[in-house]
Amino acid sequence: MLELLEPFRGQRGRVVRLIEVARLGPARKGPRMGPNDFRDR
């Protein structure tokens, strides 16, 4: 990891924090709520 962060010397703390906040990982999968149609009511 230090090799990857070498270009960001002096800013490593910020870069690590951005990576943590970004929550990089697999996309969430699951059903999504469709749009509500209120014309029938």
N, C-alpha and C positions, 0 to 999 in steps of 0.2 A: 504494500500500500504506500509505503514511503517513496517508492520509485514513481508511482503514479502522481503523488503530490509534489514531487520535486519542482515542477515548473511554478508551483504556487508557494514557494518558500516565503515565509513571512506572513502568509495568509492561510496557512494550513488549518487553523482553528475555524476560520470562517467557512472554508471549503467543506470540512467535515460536518459542520453544523448544517450547511445547505443540503448536503447529502442526506443527513438524518431527517431534516424537515420535509424533503421531497418525497420521502416514503417510496423510493423506487422499489418496485416489485411487480409480481404478476397482477394483472388487472382483476378487479372484482367481477365476479360472474354471478348472475342471479336475475330473477325476474324484475322487470321495471314496470312501474305503474304507467298505464297509458293515459292519454289526455282525457279529461272529463268532458262529456258532452251534456250541457245543461239545457239544450233546446227541447228535449222531451218533457221537461218538467213544467 
